[in-house]
């Protein structure tokens, strides 16, 4: 089974008190993304999958998610940001430039 897009949401919680994705409601927003993908009929084999992961090493920019296979990195803050990523990137193949993290691959 493969997916056109795999979204990896960092949900890491740092016990040291330093900034981390979990403090930005990463789990709640990942769950929201998965729910929206299911509602839109996109969360299935051959299309999209929303996964959780521990630390992606970019906590200061978080919460963060990376979309493969392109390796596009986003930061997000709200359900509206998630909706925009789904509508633009996953449904239209367009990057959401305002949410891109540095070193995401350039447009082809």
LUMBAKOL-671407 format. One record per atom (N, C-alpha, C, O): residue number from 1; residue in one letter; chain; atom name; x, y, z. Coordinates in Angstrom, 1 decimal, always signed. Atoms other than C-alpha are relative to their C-alpha. Example, Ala and Ser with C-alpha at 12.3 -4.5 7.8 and 13.67 -1.06 7.14 Angstrom:
BEGIN
[1 "a" "A" "N" [+0.9 -1.2 +0.0]]
[1 "a" "A" "CA" [+12.3 -4.5 +7.8]]
[1 "a" "A" "C" [+0.9 +1.2 +0.0]]
[1 "a" "A" "O" [+1.9 +1.2 +0.7]]
[2 "s" "A" "N" [-0.9 -1.1 +0.0]]
[2 "s" "A" "CA" [+13.7 -1.1 +7.1]]
[2 "s" "A" "C" [-0.8 +1.1 +0.8]]
[2 "s" "A" "O" [-0.3 +2.2 +0.9]]
! end
This chain:
BEGIN
[1 "x" "A" "N" [+0.8 -1.2 +0.0]]
[1 "x" "A" "CA" [+0.0 +0.0 +0.0]]
[1 "x" "A" "C" [+0.9 +1.2 +0.0]]
[1 "x" "A" "O" [+1.9 +1.3 +0.8]]
[2 "x" "A" "N" [-0.8 -1.2 +0.1]]
[2 "x" "A" "CA" [+1.4 +3.4 -0.9]]
[2 "x" "A" "C" [-1.0 +1.2 +0.1]]
[2 "x" "A" "O" [-2.2 +1.0 -0.1]]
[3 "x" "A" "N" [+0.8 -1.2 -0.1]]
[3 "x" "A" "CA" [+0.2 +7.0 -0.6]]
[3 "x" "A" "C" [+0.6 +1.0 -0.9]]
[3 "x" "A" "O" [+1.8 +1.1 -1.0]]
[4 "x" "A" "N" [-0.5 -1.1 +0.8]]
[4 "x" "A" "CA" [+0.4 +9.9 -2.9]]
[4 "x" "A" "C" [+0.7 +1.1 +0.9]]
[4 "x" "A" "O" [+1.7 +1.6 +0.5]]
[5 "x" "A" "N" [-0.6 -0.9 -1.0]]
[5 "x" "A" "CA" [+1.1 +12.1 +0.1]]
[5 "x" "A" "C" [-0.1 -0.6 +1.4]]
[5 "x" "A" "O" [-1.1 -1.2 +1.8]]
[6 "x" "A" "N" [+0.0 +0.4 -1.4]]
[6 "x" "A" "CA" [+2.1 +11.2 +3.6]]
[6 "x" "A" "C" [+0.4 +1.2 +0.8]]
[6 "x" "A" "O" [+1.4 +1.8 +0.6]]
[7 "x" "A" "N" [-0.2 -1.2 -0.9]]
[7 "x" "A" "CA" [+1.8 +13.9 +6.3]]
[7 "x" "A" "C" [+0.5 -0.5 +1.3]]
[7 "x" "A" "O" [-0.1 -1.4 +1.9]]
[8 "x" "A" "N" [-0.5 +0.4 -1.3]]
[8 "x" "A" "CA" [+4.0 +13.5 +9.3]]
[8 "x" "A" "C" [+0.0 +1.2 +0.9]]
[8 "x" "A" "O" [+0.7 +2.2 +0.7]]
[9 "x" "A" "N" [+0.2 -1.0 -1.0]]
[9 "x" "A" "CA" [+3.0 +15.6 +12.2]]
[9 "x" "A" "C" [+0.8 -0.3 +1.3]]
[9 "x" "A" "O" [+0.6 -1.3 +1.9]]
[10 "x" "A" "N" [-0.8 +0.1 -1.2]]
[10 "x" "A" "CA" [+5.5 +16.1 +15.0]]
[10 "x" "A" "C" [-0.9 +0.2 +1.2]]
[10 "x" "A" "O" [-1.6 +1.3 +1.2]]
[11 "x" "A" "N" [+0.8 -0.2 -1.2]]
[11 "x" "A" "CA" [+3.7 +15.6 +18.4]]
[11 "x" "A" "C" [+0.9 -0.1 +1.2]]
[11 "x" "A" "O" [+0.4 -0.3 +2.3]]
[12 "x" "A" "N" [-1.0 +0.1 -1.1]]
[12 "x" "A" "CA" [+6.9 +15.6 +20.5]]
[12 "x" "A" "C" [-0.3 +0.9 +1.2]]
[12 "x" "A" "O" [-0.6 +2.1 +1.0]]
[13 "x" "A" "N" [+0.1 -0.8 -1.2]]
[13 "x" "A" "CA" [+6.6 +16.8 +24.1]]
[13 "x" "A" "C" [+1.4 -0.1 +0.7]]
[13 "x" "A" "O" [+1.8 -1.1 +1.1]]
[14 "x" "A" "N" [-1.2 -0.1 -0.7]]
[14 "x" "A" "CA" [+9.8 +18.0 +25.7]]
[14 "x" "A" "C" [-0.3 +0.2 +1.5]]
[14 "x" "A" "O" [-1.1 +1.0 +1.9]]
[15 "x" "A" "N" [+0.2 +0.0 -1.4]]
[15 "x" "A" "CA" [+10.0 +17.4 +29.4]]
[15 "x" "A" "C" [+0.8 +1.1 +0.7]]
[15 "x" "A" "O" [+0.6 +1.4 +1.8]]
[16 "x" "A" "N" [-0.9 -1.0 -0.5]]
[16 "x" "A" "CA" [+12.6 +20.1 +29.8]]
[16 "x" "A" "C" [-0.6 +1.4 +0.2]]
[16 "x" "A" "O" [-0.1 +2.3 +0.8]]
[17 "x" "A" "N" [+0.7 -1.3 +0.0]]
[17 "x" "A" "CA" [+10.1 +22.9 +29.4]]
[17 "x" "A" "C" [+0.3 +0.8 -1.2]]
[17 "x" "A" "O" [-0.3 +1.9 -1.4]]
[18 "x" "A" "N" [-0.3 -0.7 +1.2]]
[18 "x" "A" "CA" [+11.7 +24.0 +26.1]]
[18 "x" "A" "C" [-1.2 -0.1 -1.0]]
[18 "x" "A" "O" [-2.0 -1.0 -0.9]]
[19 "x" "A" "N" [+1.1 +0.0 +1.0]]
[19 "x" "A" "CA" [+9.4 +24.8 +23.2]]
[19 "x" "A" "C" [+0.0 -1.3 -0.8]]
[19 "x" "A" "O" [+1.0 -1.9 -1.1]]
[20 "x" "A" "N" [+0.2 +1.2 +0.8]]
[20 "x" "A" "CA" [+8.0 +21.8 +21.4]]
[20 "x" "A" "C" [-1.3 +0.0 -0.7]]
[20 "x" "A" "O" [-2.2 +0.8 -0.4]]
[21 "x" "A" "N" [+1.2 +0.0 +0.8]]
[21 "x" "A" "CA" [+5.3 +20.9 +18.9]]
[21 "x" "A" "C" [-1.2 -0.3 +0.9]]
[21 "x" "A" "O" [-2.3 +0.2 +0.6]]
[22 "x" "A" "N" [+1.2 +0.4 -0.8]]
[22 "x" "A" "CA" [+3.0 +19.3 +21.6]]
[22 "x" "A" "C" [-0.6 +1.3 +0.7]]
[22 "x" "A" "O" [-1.8 +1.3 +0.9]]
[23 "x" "A" "N" [+0.5 -1.2 -0.7]]
[23 "x" "A" "CA" [+2.7 +22.7 +23.3]]
[23 "x" "A" "C" [-0.8 +0.9 -1.0]]
[23 "x" "A" "O" [-1.5 +1.8 -0.6]]
[24 "x" "A" "N" [+0.8 -0.8 +1.0]]
[24 "x" "A" "CA" [+1.2 +24.1 +20.0]]
[24 "x" "A" "C" [-1.2 -0.8 -0.5]]
[24 "x" "A" "O" [-1.7 -0.6 -1.6]]
[25 "x" "A" "N" [+1.2 +0.8 +0.3]]
[25 "x" "A" "CA" [-1.7 +21.6 +20.1]]
[25 "x" "A" "C" [+0.2 -0.9 -1.2]]
[25 "x" "A" "O" [-0.8 -1.1 -2.0]]
[26 "x" "A" "N" [-0.3 +0.8 +1.2]]
[26 "x" "A" "CA" [+0.0 +19.4 +17.5]]
[26 "x" "A" "C" [-0.9 -1.3 -0.1]]
[26 "x" "A" "O" [-1.3 -1.6 -1.2]]
[27 "x" "A" "N" [+0.8 +1.2 +0.1]]
[27 "x" "A" "CA" [-1.9 +16.2 +18.4]]
[27 "x" "A" "C" [-1.5 +0.4 -0.4]]
[27 "x" "A" "O" [-2.0 -0.3 -1.2]]
[28 "x" "A" "N" [+1.4 -0.4 +0.3]]
[28 "x" "A" "CA" [-5.3 +18.0 +18.3]]
[28 "x" "A" "C" [-0.1 +0.4 -1.5]]
[28 "x" "A" "O" [-1.1 +0.0 -2.2]]
[29 "x" "A" "N" [+0.1 -0.5 +1.4]]
[29 "x" "A" "CA" [-4.5 +19.6 +14.9]]
[29 "x" "A" "C" [+0.3 -1.2 -0.9]]
[29 "x" "A" "O" [-0.2 -1.2 -2.0]]
[30 "x" "A" "N" [-0.2 +1.2 +0.8]]
[30 "x" "A" "CA" [-3.2 +16.3 +13.5]]
[30 "x" "A" "C" [-1.3 -0.8 -0.1]]
[30 "x" "A" "O" [-1.7 -1.3 -1.1]]
[31 "x" "A" "N" [+1.3 +0.7 +0.0]]
[31 "x" "A" "CA" [-6.4 +14.6 +14.6]]
[31 "x" "A" "C" [-1.0 +0.7 -0.9]]
[31 "x" "A" "O" [-1.8 +0.1 -1.6]]
[32 "x" "A" "N" [+0.9 -0.8 +0.9]]
[32 "x" "A" "CA" [-8.3 +17.4 +12.9]]
[32 "x" "A" "C" [+0.3 -0.2 -1.4]]
[32 "x" "A" "O" [-0.6 -0.4 -2.3]]
[33 "x" "A" "N" [-0.4 +0.3 +1.4]]
[33 "x" "A" "CA" [-6.3 +16.9 +9.7]]
[33 "x" "A" "C" [-0.5 -1.3 -0.5]]
[33 "x" "A" "O" [-1.0 -1.5 -1.6]]
[34 "x" "A" "N" [+0.4 +1.4 +0.4]]
[34 "x" "A" "CA" [-7.0 +13.2 +9.7]]
[34 "x" "A" "C" [-1.6 +0.0 -0.2]]
[34 "x" "A" "O" [-2.0 -0.6 -1.2]]
[35 "x" "A" "N" [+1.5 +0.0 +0.1]]
[35 "x" "A" "CA" [-10.8 +13.8 +10.3]]
[35 "x" "A" "C" [-0.4 +0.7 -1.3]]
[35 "x" "A" "O" [-1.3 +0.2 -2.0]]
[36 "x" "A" "N" [+0.3 -0.7 +1.3]]
[36 "x" "A" "CA" [-10.9 +16.4 +7.4]]
[36 "x" "A" "C" [+0.3 -0.8 -1.2]]
[36 "x" "A" "O" [-0.4 -0.9 -2.2]]
[37 "x" "A" "N" [-0.4 +0.8 +1.1]]
[37 "x" "A" "CA" [-9.0 +14.1 +5.1]]
[37 "x" "A" "C" [-1.0 -1.1 -0.2]]
[37 "x" "A" "O" [-1.4 -1.5 -1.4]]
[38 "x" "A" "N" [+1.0 +1.1 +0.1]]
[38 "x" "A" "CA" [-11.5 +11.3 +5.9]]
[38 "x" "A" "C" [-1.4 +0.6 -0.6]]
[38 "x" "A" "O" [-2.0 +0.0 -1.5]]
[39 "x" "A" "N" [+1.2 -0.6 +0.5]]
[39 "x" "A" "CA" [-14.5 +13.7 +5.3]]
[39 "x" "A" "C" [+0.1 +0.3 -1.5]]
[39 "x" "A" "O" [-0.9 +0.2 -2.2]]
[40 "x" "A" "N" [-0.1 -0.4 +1.4]]
[40 "x" "A" "CA" [-13.1 +14.7 +2.0]]
[40 "x" "A" "C" [+0.3 -1.3 -0.9]]
[40 "x" "A" "O" [+0.5 -1.1 -2.1]]
[41 "x" "A" "N" [-0.3 +1.3 +0.7]]
[41 "x" "A" "CA" [-12.4 +11.0 +1.0]]
[41 "x" "A" "C" [+1.4 -0.1 -0.5]]
[41 "x" "A" "O" [+1.7 -0.8 -1.4]]
[42 "x" "A" "N" [-1.4 +0.0 +0.4]]
[42 "x" "A" "CA" [-8.7 +11.6 +0.8]]
[42 "x" "A" "C" [+0.9 -0.9 +0.9]]
[42 "x" "A" "O" [+2.0 -1.2 +0.4]]
[43 "x" "A" "N" [-0.8 +0.8 -0.9]]
[43 "x" "A" "CA" [-7.5 +9.5 +3.7]]
[43 "x" "A" "C" [-0.2 -1.5 -0.3]]
[43 "x" "A" "O" [-1.0 -2.2 +0.4]]
[44 "x" "A" "N" [+0.2 +1.4 +0.5]]
[44 "x" "A" "CA" [-7.1 +6.2 +1.9]]
[44 "x" "A" "C" [+1.2 -0.4 -0.8]]
[44 "x" "A" "O" [+2.0 +0.4 -1.2]]
[45 "x" "A" "N" [-1.1 +0.5 +0.7]]
[45 "x" "A" "CA" [-4.6 +4.0 +0.2]]
[45 "x" "A" "C" [+0.0 +0.6 -1.4]]
[45 "x" "A" "O" [-1.0 +0.8 -2.0]]
[46 "x" "A" "N" [-0.1 -0.6 +1.3]]
[46 "x" "A" "CA" [-3.3 +5.6 -3.0]]
[46 "x" "A" "C" [-0.1 +1.5 +0.0]]
[46 "x" "A" "O" [+0.1 +2.2 -1.0]]
[47 "x" "A" "N" [+0.2 -1.4 -0.1]]
[47 "x" "A" "CA" [-4.1 +9.1 -1.7]]
[47 "x" "A" "C" [+0.8 +0.6 +1.1]]
[47 "x" "A" "O" [+2.0 +0.9 +1.0]]
[48 "x" "A" "N" [-0.7 -0.7 -1.1]]
[48 "x" "A" "CA" [-3.2 +10.7 +1.6]]
[48 "x" "A" "C" [-0.1 -0.8 +1.3]]
[48 "x" "A" "O" [-1.0 -1.6 +1.6]]
[49 "x" "A" "N" [+0.0 +0.5 -1.3]]
[49 "x" "A" "CA" [-2.3 +9.6 +5.1]]
[49 "x" "A" "C" [+0.6 +0.9 +1.0]]
[49 "x" "A" "O" [+1.6 +1.5 +0.7]]
[50 "x" "A" "N" [-0.5 -0.9 -1.1]]
[50 "x" "A" "CA" [-1.9 +11.6 +8.3]]
[50 "x" "A" "C" [+0.6 -0.8 +1.1]]
[50 "x" "A" "O" [-0.1 -1.6 +1.7]]
[51 "x" "A" "N" [-0.8 +0.8 -1.0]]
[51 "x" "A" "CA" [+0.8 +10.1 +10.6]]
[51 "x" "A" "C" [+0.5 +0.9 +1.1]]
[51 "x" "A" "O" [+0.6 +2.2 +1.0]]
[52 "x" "A" "N" [-0.7 -0.8 -1.0]]
[52 "x" "A" "CA" [+2.3 +11.2 +13.9]]
[52 "x" "A" "C" [+1.4 -0.5 +0.1]]
[52 "x" "A" "O" [+1.7 -1.7 -0.3]]
[53 "x" "A" "N" [-1.3 +0.3 -0.2]]
[53 "x" "A" "CA" [+5.9 +11.2 +14.7]]
[53 "x" "A" "C" [+0.5 +0.7 +1.2]]
[53 "x" "A" "O" [-0.1 +1.7 +1.6]]
[54 "x" "A" "N" [-0.7 -0.8 -1.0]]
[54 "x" "A" "CA" [+8.2 +12.2 +17.5]]
[54 "x" "A" "C" [+0.8 +1.1 -0.6]]
[54 "x" "A" "O" [+0.6 +1.5 -1.7]]
[55 "x" "A" "N" [-0.7 -1.2 +0.4]]
[55 "x" "A" "CA" [+10.7 +14.9 +17.2]]
[55 "x" "A" "C" [+0.6 +0.0 -1.4]]
[55 "x" "A" "O" [+1.3 -0.9 -1.8]]
[56 "x" "A" "N" [-0.5 -0.2 +1.4]]
[56 "x" "A" "CA" [+11.5 +16.2 +13.7]]
[56 "x" "A" "C" [+1.2 +1.0 +0.1]]
[56 "x" "A" "O" [+1.7 +1.3 -1.0]]
[57 "x" "A" "N" [-1.2 -0.9 -0.1]]
[57 "x" "A" "CA" [+14.2 +18.5 +15.1]]
[57 "x" "A" "C" [-0.2 +1.4 -0.3]]
[57 "x" "A" "O" [+0.8 +2.2 -0.5]]
[58 "x" "A" "N" [+0.3 -1.4 +0.3]]
[58 "x" "A" "CA" [+12.5 +21.8 +14.4]]
[58 "x" "A" "C" [-1.0 +0.6 +0.9]]
[58 "x" "A" "O" [-1.9 +1.4 +0.5]]
[59 "x" "A" "N" [+1.0 -0.4 -1.0]]
[59 "x" "A" "CA" [+10.7 +22.5 +17.6]]
[59 "x" "A" "C" [-0.1 +1.5 +0.1]]
[59 "x" "A" "O" [-1.2 +2.0 +0.4]]
[60 "x" "A" "N" [+0.0 -1.5 -0.1]]
[60 "x" "A" "CA" [+11.6 +26.3 +17.5]]
[60 "x" "A" "C" [-0.9 +0.6 -1.1]]
[60 "x" "A" "O" [-1.3 +1.7 -1.0]]
[61 "x" "A" "N" [+0.8 -0.5 +1.1]]
[61 "x" "A" "CA" [+9.6 +26.6 +14.3]]
[61 "x" "A" "C" [-1.4 -0.6 +0.0]]
[61 "x" "A" "O" [-2.2 -0.4 -0.9]]
[62 "x" "A" "N" [+1.2 +0.8 -0.1]]
[62 "x" "A" "CA" [+6.7 +24.4 +15.4]]
[62 "x" "A" "C" [-1.3 +0.7 +0.5]]
[62 "x" "A" "O" [-1.3 +1.8 +0.9]]
[63 "x" "A" "N" [+0.0 +1.4 +0.4]]
[63 "x" "A" "CA" [+4.3 +22.9 +15.4]]
[63 "x" "A" "C" [+0.3 -0.2 -1.5]]
[63 "x" "A" "O" [+0.0 +0.7 -2.3]]
[64 "x" "A" "N" [-0.4 +0.2 +1.4]]
[64 "x" "A" "CA" [+5.6 +21.4 +12.2]]
[64 "x" "A" "C" [-0.5 -1.3 -0.5]]
[64 "x" "A" "O" [-0.9 -2.3 +0.2]]
[65 "x" "A" "N" [+0.3 +1.2 +0.7]]
[65 "x" "A" "CA" [+4.6 +18.8 +9.7]]
[65 "x" "A" "C" [+0.8 +0.0 -1.3]]
[65 "x" "A" "O" [+1.2 +1.0 -1.9]]
[66 "x" "A" "N" [-0.8 +0.2 +1.3]]
[66 "x" "A" "CA" [+6.5 +17.4 +6.6]]
[66 "x" "A" "C" [-0.9 -0.9 -0.8]]
[66 "x" "A" "O" [-1.4 -1.9 -0.4]]
[67 "x" "A" "N" [+0.8 +0.8 +1.0]]
[67 "x" "A" "CA" [+4.7 +16.1 +3.5]]
[67 "x" "A" "C" [+1.0 -0.7 -0.9]]
[67 "x" "A" "O" [+1.8 +0.0 -1.6]]
[68 "x" "A" "N" [-0.8 +0.8 +0.9]]
[68 "x" "A" "CA" [+6.4 +13.3 +1.6]]
[68 "x" "A" "C" [-0.9 -0.5 -1.1]]
[68 "x" "A" "O" [-2.1 -0.8 -0.8]]
[69 "x" "A" "N" [-1.4 +0.2 +0.3]]
[69 "x" "A" "CA" [+7.4 +12.4 -1.0]]
[69 "x" "A" "C" [+0.8 +1.2 -0.3]]
[69 "x" "A" "O" [+2.0 +1.1 -0.4]]
[70 "x" "A" "N" [-0.7 -1.2 +0.4]]
[70 "x" "A" "CA" [+8.3 +16.0 -1.8]]
[70 "x" "A" "C" [+1.0 +0.5 +1.1]]
[70 "x" "A" "O" [+2.0 +1.2 +0.8]]
[71 "x" "A" "N" [-0.8 -0.5 -1.1]]
[71 "x" "A" "CA" [+9.8 +16.7 +1.6]]
[71 "x" "A" "C" [-0.3 +1.5 +0.3]]
[71 "x" "A" "O" [+0.6 +2.3 +0.6]]
[72 "x" "A" "N" [+0.4 -1.4 -0.2]]
[72 "x" "A" "CA" [+7.8 +20.0 +2.0]]
[72 "x" "A" "C" [-0.3 +0.1 +1.5]]
[72 "x" "A" "O" [-1.1 -0.6 +2.1]]
[73 "x" "A" "N" [+0.1 -0.3 -1.5]]
[73 "x" "A" "CA" [+8.0 +21.4 +5.6]]
[73 "x" "A" "C" [-0.9 +1.2 +0.2]]
[73 "x" "A" "O" [-0.8 +2.2 -0.5]]
[74 "x" "A" "N" [+0.9 -1.1 -0.4]]
[74 "x" "A" "CA" [+5.2 +23.5 +7.1]]
[74 "x" "A" "C" [+0.0 +0.2 +1.5]]
[74 "x" "A" "O" [+0.2 -0.7 +2.2]]
[75 "x" "A" "N" [+0.4 -0.3 -1.3]]
[75 "x" "A" "CA" [+4.5 +25.2 +10.3]]
[75 "x" "A" "C" [-1.4 +0.4 +0.0]]
[75 "x" "A" "O" [-1.9 +0.9 -1.1]]
[76 "x" "A" "N" [+1.5 -0.3 -0.1]]
[76 "x" "A" "CA" [+0.9 +25.7 +11.4]]
[76 "x" "A" "C" [-0.4 +0.4 +1.4]]
[76 "x" "A" "O" [+0.3 +0.1 +2.3]]
[77 "x" "A" "N" [+0.4 -0.5 -1.3]]
[77 "x" "A" "CA" [-1.0 +27.3 +14.2]]
[77 "x" "A" "C" [-1.5 -0.3 +0.3]]
[77 "x" "A" "O" [-2.0 -0.3 +1.4]]
[78 "x" "A" "N" [+1.4 +0.1 -0.2]]
[78 "x" "A" "CA" [-4.7 +26.6 +13.6]]
[78 "x" "A" "C" [-0.7 -1.0 -1.0]]
[78 "x" "A" "O" [+0.0 -1.5 -1.9]]
[79 "x" "A" "N" [+0.8 +0.9 +0.9]]
[79 "x" "A" "CA" [-7.4 +24.5 +11.9]]
[79 "x" "A" "C" [-0.1 +0.7 -1.4]]
[79 "x" "A" "O" [-0.1 +0.0 -2.4]]
[80 "x" "A" "N" [+0.0 -0.7 +1.3]]
[80 "x" "A" "CA" [-7.5 +27.2 +9.2]]
[80 "x" "A" "C" [+1.3 -0.3 -0.8]]
[80 "x" "A" "O" [+1.2 -0.4 -2.0]]
[81 "x" "A" "N" [-1.3 +0.3 +0.7]]
[81 "x" "A" "CA" [-3.8 +26.6 +8.4]]
[81 "x" "A" "C" [-0.1 -1.5 -0.5]]
[81 "x" "A" "O" [+0.3 -1.7 -1.7]]
[82 "x" "A" "N" [+0.1 +1.4 +0.4]]
[82 "x" "A" "CA" [-4.5 +22.8 +8.2]]
[82 "x" "A" "C" [-1.0 +0.0 -1.2]]
[82 "x" "A" "O" [-0.7 -0.7 -2.2]]
[83 "x" "A" "N" [+0.9 +0.0 +1.1]]
[83 "x" "A" "CA" [-7.5 +23.5 +5.9]]
[83 "x" "A" "C" [+0.6 +0.5 -1.2]]
[83 "x" "A" "O" [+0.4 +0.0 -2.3]]
[84 "x" "A" "N" [-0.6 -0.6 +1.1]]
[84 "x" "A" "CA" [-5.4 +25.6 +3.7]]
[84 "x" "A" "C" [+1.1 -0.9 -0.6]]
[84 "x" "A" "O" [+1.2 -1.0 -1.8]]
[85 "x" "A" "N" [-1.0 +1.0 +0.5]]
[85 "x" "A" "CA" [-2.6 +23.0 +3.4]]
[85 "x" "A" "C" [-0.8 -1.1 -0.7]]
[85 "x" "A" "O" [-0.3 -1.6 -1.8]]
[86 "x" "A" "N" [+0.8 +1.0 +0.7]]
[86 "x" "A" "CA" [-5.3 +20.4 +2.5]]
[86 "x" "A" "C" [-0.5 +0.5 -1.3]]
[86 "x" "A" "O" [-0.3 -0.2 -2.4]]
[87 "x" "A" "N" [+0.6 -0.6 +1.2]]
[87 "x" "A" "CA" [-7.0 +22.6 +0.0]]
[87 "x" "A" "C" [+1.0 +0.3 -1.1]]
[87 "x" "A" "O" [+0.8 +0.0 -2.3]]
[88 "x" "A" "N" [-1.0 -0.5 +1.0]]
[88 "x" "A" "CA" [-3.9 +24.0 -1.7]]
[88 "x" "A" "C" [+1.0 -1.1 -0.4]]
[88 "x" "A" "O" [+1.1 -1.5 -1.5]]
[89 "x" "A" "N" [-1.0 +0.9 +0.3]]
[89 "x" "A" "CA" [-1.2 +21.4 -1.4]]
[89 "x" "A" "C" [-0.5 -1.4 -0.4]]
[89 "x" "A" "O" [-0.1 -1.9 -1.4]]
[90 "x" "A" "N" [+0.4 +1.3 +0.3]]
[90 "x" "A" "CA" [-3.0 +18.1 -1.2]]
[90 "x" "A" "C" [-1.0 -0.1 -1.1]]
[90 "x" "A" "O" [-1.0 -1.1 -1.9]]
[91 "x" "A" "N" [+1.0 +0.1 +1.0]]
[91 "x" "A" "CA" [-5.9 +18.9 -3.5]]
[91 "x" "A" "C" [+0.4 +0.6 -1.3]]
[91 "x" "A" "O" [-0.1 +0.2 -2.4]]
[92 "x" "A" "N" [-0.4 -0.7 +1.2]]
[92 "x" "A" "CA" [-4.3 +21.3 -6.0]]
[92 "x" "A" "C" [+1.5 -0.1 -0.3]]
[92 "x" "A" "O" [+1.9 +0.3 -1.4]]
[93 "x" "A" "N" [-1.4 +0.1 +0.3]]
[93 "x" "A" "CA" [-0.6 +20.5 -5.7]]
[93 "x" "A" "C" [+0.8 +1.3 +0.1]]
[93 "x" "A" "O" [+1.9 +1.4 -0.4]]
[94 "x" "A" "N" [-0.6 -1.3 -0.2]]
[94 "x" "A" "CA" [+0.2 +24.1 -4.7]]
[94 "x" "A" "C" [+0.5 +0.2 +1.4]]
[94 "x" "A" "O" [-0.2 -0.1 +2.3]]
[95 "x" "A" "N" [-0.5 -0.3 -1.4]]
[95 "x" "A" "CA" [+2.5 +25.0 -1.8]]
[95 "x" "A" "C" [-0.7 +1.2 +0.6]]
[95 "x" "A" "O" [-1.0 +2.2 -0.1]]
[96 "x" "A" "N" [+0.5 -1.2 -0.8]]
[96 "x" "A" "CA" [+1.2 +27.3 +0.9]]
[96 "x" "A" "C" [+1.2 +0.8 +0.4]]
[96 "x" "A" "O" [+1.7 +0.5 +1.5]]
[97 "x" "A" "N" [-1.3 -0.7 -0.2]]
[97 "x" "A" "CA" [+4.1 +29.7 +0.8]]
[97 "x" "A" "C" [+0.1 +0.7 +1.3]]
[97 "x" "A" "O" [+1.1 +0.7 +1.9]]
[98 "x" "A" "N" [+0.0 -0.7 -1.3]]
[98 "x" "A" "CA" [+3.1 +31.6 +3.9]]
[98 "x" "A" "C" [+0.3 -0.9 +1.2]]
[98 "x" "A" "O" [+0.8 -0.5 +2.3]]
[99 "x" "A" "N" [-0.2 +1.0 -1.1]]
[99 "x" "A" "CA" [+3.4 +28.4 +6.0]]
[99 "x" "A" "C" [+1.3 -0.8 -0.2]]
[99 "x" "A" "O" [+1.6 -1.7 +0.6]]
[100 "x" "A" "N" [-1.2 +0.8 +0.3]]
[100 "x" "A" "CA" [+6.6 +27.0 +4.4]]
[100 "x" "A" "C" [+1.1 +0.3 +1.0]]
[100 "x" "A" "O" [+1.3 +1.4 +1.3]]
[101 "x" "A" "N" [-1.3 -0.2 -0.8]]
[101 "x" "A" "CA" [+9.7 +26.4 +6.5]]
[101 "x" "A" "C" [+1.1 +0.1 -1.0]]
[101 "x" "A" "O" [+1.1 -0.4 -2.1]]
[102 "x" "A" "N" [-1.2 +0.0 +0.8]]
[102 "x" "A" "CA" [+13.1 +27.2 +5.1]]
[102 "x" "A" "C" [+0.5 -1.4 -0.3]]
[102 "x" "A" "O" [+0.3 -2.3 +0.5]]
[103 "x" "A" "N" [-0.6 +1.3 +0.6]]
[103 "x" "A" "CA" [+14.7 +24.4 +3.1]]
[103 "x" "A" "C" [-1.0 -1.0 -0.5]]
[103 "x" "A" "O" [-0.7 -2.1 -0.7]]
[104 "x" "A" "N" [+0.9 +0.8 +0.8]]
[104 "x" "A" "CA" [+11.5 +23.1 +1.6]]
[104 "x" "A" "C" [+0.4 +0.0 -1.4]]
[104 "x" "A" "O" [+1.0 +1.0 -1.8]]
[105 "x" "A" "N" [-0.5 +0.0 +1.4]]
[105 "x" "A" "CA" [+12.2 +22.1 -2.0]]
[105 "x" "A" "C" [-0.7 +1.1 -0.8]]
[105 "x" "A" "O" [-1.9 +1.4 -0.5]]
[106 "x" "A" "N" [+0.6 -1.0 +0.9]]
[106 "x" "A" "CA" [+11.6 +24.8 -4.6]]
[106 "x" "A" "C" [-1.1 -0.6 -0.9]]
[106 "x" "A" "O" [-1.1 -1.8 -1.1]]
[107 "x" "A" "N" [+1.0 +0.5 +0.9]]
[107 "x" "A" "CA" [+8.6 +24.6 -6.9]]
[107 "x" "A" "C" [+0.7 -0.5 -1.3]]
[107 "x" "A" "O" [+1.8 +0.1 -1.7]]
[108 "x" "A" "N" [-0.6 +0.5 +1.2]]
[108 "x" "A" "CA" [+9.4 +22.6 -10.0]]
[108 "x" "A" "C" [-0.6 +0.7 -1.2]]
[108 "x" "A" "O" [-0.2 +0.4 -2.4]]
! end
